[in-house]
């Protein structure tokens, strides 16, 4: 398991389950040999709980993941992800 980031809210942990190193899994996802779905749960600016399923290969192609692995940026759901707003605090 690769821990990407643990935010100030103690119950929210972002992780990427894997037996391979991030570089190995990255290449396998980009080549299409592996498909990885990442589940993320967060609280938005309105205090609503938001969860999402992310296609790792798609996000790799559209974003620089170095900032996530270094903990410089929080991994959050985007409009392009399959997501749901739970609406409770």
N, C-alpha and C positions, 0 to 999 in steps of 0.2 A: 504494500500500500504506500503510495506516495502522498504525503500530506502537503497540500498546496498552501493552505493558509488557515489560520484560526483567528477569527475576528474578535472584537471586543465583546460581542454577545457570546457568552460561553457555550450556548447550545448549538451554535452554528459552526460547523466544521466543513470545509471544502476538501474533498479528497478525490484522488484518481486511483481506483484499484488496479493493480498491475503486478505481474511477476517479472516483467521486463523493465529495463531502465527507461526513463522518459525519452531518451533519444531513440532507442529501439522501437518503442511503441509509436513514437511520432512518425518514424519512417514507414512502419507497417500500416499505419492509418492513412498516410498520404498516398501510399502505393495501392491502397485498396485491399491489401492482404488481411487487414484486421479492421473491424468496426467497433468503436468504443462509444458508449453512451454515458454521459456524466450527469448525475443528479445533483442539483444544488438547491438549497433552501436558504432564503434570506428574508430580511424585513426591509420593506421599501421606506421612502421618506414619509409616507402617510402612516407608518406603523403597521402596515398590513403584511402578513406573511405571504411571500411569493416563492413558488418552487418552479423548477424547470428541468427538462431533460435536454441536454446539449449533445449535438453530434460533434464529437471531438475532431474528426477529420475536417468538417466544414469550418469549425472555429480556427483550426490550425491554418487553413488556407486564407482566412480573412483577418487574422490577428497575430500579433507577436506575443507568443506565450512566455517568453523569457521573463517578462515583468510579473507574471503569475508565479512562476517557479521560484523567483527571487523574493517573492512576498512584497513587491513594490506596488502591486495593483490587486484589488479584490476581484475575484471571479464572481460575476453576477449574471443573472438572466438577461438576455437581450430579446428584443421584439421578434427576432428571427428564430428563437428557440421555441420548442413546444413548452408552454408554461401555463400556470394557473395562479390566480390571485386568490388567496384563501379569505382575506378580508377580516381577520380577527387579530387582536393584539396579544 
